[in-house]
């Protein structure tokens, strides 16, 4: 699409390997890869019926400059599993990707994708959102620190981080954090966050709806005043129970919970229209 004028930009929520739903959604919005552009909110793979097909398809869209993606927590898990660092859970349908003839190419491409993108001058996209005390520009800079390590030419550097990527500590961001603890904290905010306290401290156990009881002292991250949302529309996926909820004029969820039997969603940036299809599988 170099030099071509884009007609519509769509942000698509967590595909999670639901390839049939993705094809149905693209048909529903009459997606034209020669004119339109897709921004994927991460979690391209995992618990749907065809992670391999979805990943191959999205990679081709990105390579023809008709799409871009951020990384989600399930995408990072695939990277760790492919490197032999993380055991594959039965419910994560990613064995087909690891066993595929083009697995090395897929994994190498995936690890070079970003954690934060700007679909336009006033919109920022990450998988799980942005902690309320980070600006959009700060988010991009911190994401780039992780991206440089995951995409490193030296696999000793990549593997060293992937081995340390899992864990809940530190739960609170500090500019003074260094090394793998700093990178882990960035990853947790951008790919795992749902609840925080007023200081921005992460809580990892809650995955339910906004009407369910939450741990004392914690609320959805977007219920606190957001620095990024003062300058940009923050778009995110990750939280299936939100089912594409519009949080505010400046914060939009796009995860319709497709893999859980609900819908796959596309949010058109030009007019803020939300499209959805049921999972046909």
C-alpha positions as CSV (number, residue, x, y, z in Angstrom):
1,X,0.0,0.0,0.0
2,X,3.0,2.3,-0.2
3,X,1.8,5.6,-1.7
4,X,-1.8,4.4,-1.7
5,X,-4.5,6.4,0.0
6,X,-6.1,4.4,2.8
7,X,-9.9,4.3,2.7
8,X,-10.6,2.8,6.2
9,X,-8.6,1.8,9.2
10,X,-10.0,-1.0,11.4
11,X,-8.7,-2.2,14.7
12,X,-9.6,-5.9,15.2
13,X,-9.7,-7.5,18.7
14,X,-8.2,-10.7,19.9
15,X,-8.3,-13.3,17.1
16,X,-6.9,-16.1,19.3
17,X,-6.6,-18.4,16.3
18,X,-10.3,-18.0,15.4
19,X,-9.5,-18.0,11.7
20,X,-13.0,-18.7,10.4
21,X,-14.4,-15.8,12.5
22,X,-11.6,-13.5,11.1
23,X,-12.5,-14.4,7.5
24,X,-16.2,-13.8,8.3
25,X,-15.4,-10.4,9.8
26,X,-13.3,-9.2,6.9
27,X,-16.1,-10.3,4.6
28,X,-18.6,-8.4,6.7
29,X,-16.7,-5.1,6.6
30,X,-15.9,-5.7,2.9
31,X,-12.2,-5.4,3.7
32,X,-10.1,-4.5,0.6
33,X,-6.4,-5.0,1.2
34,X,-5.6,-2.6,-1.6
35,X,-7.5,0.3,0.1
36,X,-8.1,-0.6,3.8
37,X,-5.8,-1.2,6.7
38,X,-6.2,-3.6,9.7
39,X,-4.6,-3.0,13.1
40,X,-4.6,-6.2,15.1
41,X,-4.8,-5.8,18.9
42,X,-2.6,-8.8,19.6
43,X,-3.3,-12.4,20.8
44,X,-3.3,-13.6,17.2
45,X,-3.0,-17.2,18.4
46,X,-4.0,-19.6,21.1
47,X,-7.3,-21.1,21.9
48,X,-9.2,-20.9,18.6
49,X,-9.5,-23.6,16.0
50,X,-6.7,-22.6,13.7
51,X,-3.8,-20.6,15.1
52,X,-1.5,-21.6,12.2
53,X,-3.9,-20.5,9.5
54,X,-4.7,-17.2,11.3
55,X,-1.0,-16.4,11.9
56,X,0.0,-17.2,8.3
57,X,-2.8,-15.0,7.0
58,X,-2.1,-12.1,9.2
59,X,1.6,-12.3,8.4
60,X,0.8,-12.1,4.7
61,X,-1.4,-9.0,5.3
62,X,1.4,-7.3,7.2
63,X,4.0,-8.1,4.6
64,X,1.8,-6.6,1.8
65,X,1.4,-3.5,4.0
66,X,-2.3,-4.0,4.5
67,X,-2.1,-4.6,8.3
68,X,0.0,-4.2,11.4
69,X,-0.2,-5.9,14.8
70,X,0.9,-5.5,18.4
71,X,1.9,-8.5,20.5
72,X,-0.4,-9.9,23.2
73,X,0.4,-12.2,26.1
74,X,-0.5,-15.3,24.1
75,X,1.8,-14.3,21.3
76,X,4.6,-13.9,23.8
77,X,3.8,-17.4,25.2
78,X,4.0,-18.8,21.7
79,X,7.5,-17.3,21.3
80,X,8.6,-18.7,24.7
81,X,7.1,-22.2,23.8
82,X,8.8,-22.1,20.4
83,X,12.2,-21.5,22.1
84,X,11.6,-24.4,24.4
85,X,11.2,-22.1,27.5
86,X,7.5,-22.4,28.2
87,X,5.5,-25.7,28.3
88,X,2.5,-25.7,26.0
89,X,-0.8,-26.0,27.8
90,X,-3.4,-28.3,26.3
91,X,-5.9,-25.5,26.0
92,X,-3.4,-23.4,24.0
93,X,-3.8,-24.6,20.4
94,X,-0.3,-23.5,19.2
95,X,1.3,-26.9,18.6
96,X,0.4,-26.6,14.9
97,X,2.4,-23.4,14.7
98,X,5.5,-24.9,16.3
99,X,5.3,-28.1,14.2
100,X,4.7,-26.2,10.9
101,X,7.2,-26.4,8.1
102,X,7.4,-22.6,8.1
103,X,7.5,-22.4,11.9
104,X,10.9,-20.7,12.0
105,X,9.8,-18.0,9.6
106,X,6.5,-17.4,11.5
107,X,8.3,-17.2,14.9
108,X,11.0,-14.9,13.6
109,X,8.4,-12.6,12.1
110,X,6.3,-12.6,15.2
111,X,9.1,-11.7,17.5
112,X,9.8,-8.6,15.5
113,X,6.3,-7.1,15.9
114,X,5.8,-4.2,18.3
115,X,4.0,-3.9,21.6
116,X,2.7,-0.4,20.8
117,X,1.6,1.3,17.6
118,X,-0.1,4.6,16.6
119,X,-2.8,3.9,14.0
120,X,-3.0,7.7,13.5
121,X,-1.7,10.8,15.1
122,X,-4.4,10.7,17.8
123,X,-4.8,7.0,18.4
124,X,-2.5,4.5,20.3
125,X,-3.0,0.8,20.4
126,X,-1.6,-1.8,22.8
127,X,-2.9,-5.2,23.8
128,X,-4.0,-4.6,27.4
129,X,-4.1,-0.8,27.6
130,X,-1.8,1.8,29.1
131,X,-1.2,2.4,32.8
132,X,-2.7,5.7,33.8
133,X,0.6,7.3,34.8
134,X,2.3,6.7,31.4
135,X,1.9,9.1,28.5
136,X,1.4,7.7,25.0
137,X,5.0,8.7,24.0
138,X,6.4,7.2,27.2
139,X,4.5,4.0,26.4
140,X,6.0,3.7,23.0
141,X,9.5,4.3,24.3
142,X,9.2,1.7,27.0
143,X,7.6,-0.8,24.6
144,X,10.6,-0.3,22.3
145,X,13.0,-1.4,25.1
146,X,11.2,-4.8,25.2
147,X,10.9,-5.0,21.4
148,X,14.7,-4.6,20.9
149,X,15.4,-7.5,23.2
150,X,12.8,-9.9,21.7
151,X,13.9,-9.1,18.2
152,X,17.6,-9.3,19.0
153,X,19.9,-11.1,16.5
154,X,21.5,-12.9,19.4
155,X,19.2,-15.6,20.6
156,X,21.1,-15.8,23.9
157,X,19.7,-12.3,24.6
158,X,16.2,-13.3,23.5
159,X,16.1,-16.5,25.5
160,X,17.6,-14.9,28.6
161,X,14.6,-12.5,28.7
162,X,12.0,-15.1,27.8
163,X,13.2,-17.2,30.8
164,X,12.6,-14.2,33.1
165,X,9.5,-12.8,31.4
166,X,7.0,-14.7,33.6
167,X,6.2,-13.4,37.1
168,X,4.1,-10.8,38.9
169,X,6.9,-8.8,40.4
170,X,7.4,-5.9,40.3
171,X,3.7,-5.0,40.4
172,X,4.4,-1.3,40.4
173,X,6.3,0.7,37.8
174,X,9.3,2.7,38.7
175,X,11.6,4.6,36.4
176,X,14.4,3.2,38.5
177,X,13.7,-0.4,37.5
178,X,16.5,-2.1,35.5
179,X,17.3,-5.3,33.7
180,X,14.8,-8.1,33.3
181,X,12.6,-6.8,36.1
182,X,12.1,-3.6,34.2
183,X,11.3,-5.4,31.0
184,X,8.9,-7.9,32.8
185,X,7.0,-5.0,34.3
186,X,6.6,-3.3,30.9
187,X,5.3,-6.5,29.4
188,X,2.9,-7.1,32.3
189,X,1.4,-3.6,31.9
190,X,1.1,-3.8,28.1
191,X,-0.1,-7.4,27.8
192,X,-1.6,-8.6,31.1
193,X,-3.1,-5.5,32.8
194,X,-6.8,-5.4,33.9
195,X,-6.9,-4.0,37.4
196,X,-4.6,-1.5,39.2
197,X,-4.8,0.5,42.4
198,X,-4.6,4.2,42.5
199,X,-0.8,4.1,42.4
200,X,-0.8,1.9,39.3
201,X,0.0,-1.4,41.1
202,X,-1.1,-4.4,39.1
203,X,-3.5,-7.1,40.2
204,X,-3.4,-10.3,38.1
205,X,-6.1,-12.6,39.4
206,X,-9.3,-10.8,38.2
207,X,-10.6,-11.6,34.7
208,X,-14.3,-11.1,35.1
209,X,-16.9,-8.5,34.1
210,X,-17.2,-5.0,35.5
211,X,-20.2,-6.0,37.6
212,X,-18.3,-8.7,39.5
213,X,-16.7,-8.0,42.9
214,X,-13.1,-6.9,42.6
215,X,-10.2,-7.2,45.1
216,X,-10.3,-4.4,47.6
217,X,-8.4,-1.3,46.6
218,X,-8.3,-2.3,42.9
219,X,-10.3,-1.0,39.9
220,X,-10.1,-1.3,36.1
221,X,-7.1,0.6,35.0
222,X,-9.2,2.9,32.9
223,X,-11.2,4.1,35.8
224,X,-8.3,6.2,37.0
225,X,-7.3,9.4,35.3
226,X,-5.2,8.5,32.3
227,X,-2.3,10.6,31.0
228,X,-2.3,8.9,27.6
229,X,-6.1,9.3,27.2
230,X,-5.7,13.1,27.5
231,X,-3.8,13.2,24.2
232,X,-4.8,10.1,22.4
233,X,-7.7,7.6,22.0
234,X,-6.4,4.5,23.7
235,X,-7.6,1.2,22.0
236,X,-7.0,-2.2,23.6
237,X,-8.1,-5.8,23.6
238,X,-7.2,-8.5,26.1
239,X,-10.3,-8.3,28.4
240,X,-12.9,-10.6,26.9
241,X,-15.5,-9.8,29.5
242,X,-15.7,-6.2,28.3
243,X,-17.0,-7.4,24.9
244,X,-16.0,-4.3,22.9
245,X,-17.2,-1.8,25.5
246,X,-16.7,1.9,24.8
247,X,-15.2,3.0,28.1
248,X,-15.2,6.7,27.2
249,X,-14.7,9.1,24.3
250,X,-10.9,8.4,24.6
251,X,-10.8,4.7,25.6
252,X,-12.2,1.8,23.5
253,X,-12.0,-1.9,24.0
254,X,-12.2,-4.3,21.0
255,X,-12.1,-7.7,22.5
256,X,-15.4,-9.3,21.8
257,X,-14.5,-12.6,23.5
258,X,-14.7,-14.5,20.2
259,X,-12.8,-17.5,21.4
260,X,-15.2,-17.9,24.3
261,X,-18.2,-18.2,22.0
262,X,-18.9,-14.5,21.6
263,X,-17.9,-12.2,18.8
264,X,-14.9,-11.0,16.9
265,X,-14.9,-7.2,16.6
266,X,-13.6,-4.5,14.3
267,X,-13.5,-0.8,15.3
268,X,-13.4,1.6,12.4
269,X,-11.3,4.6,13.4
270,X,-12.7,7.0,10.8
271,X,-16.2,7.1,12.2
272,X,-15.9,5.1,15.5
273,X,-18.2,2.4,14.2
274,X,-18.0,-1.1,15.8
275,X,-18.6,-4.2,13.7
276,X,-19.0,-7.7,15.0
277,X,-19.5,-11.3,13.8
278,X,-20.4,-14.4,15.8
279,X,-17.8,-17.1,15.9
280,X,-19.0,-19.6,13.2
281,X,-17.0,-22.5,14.7
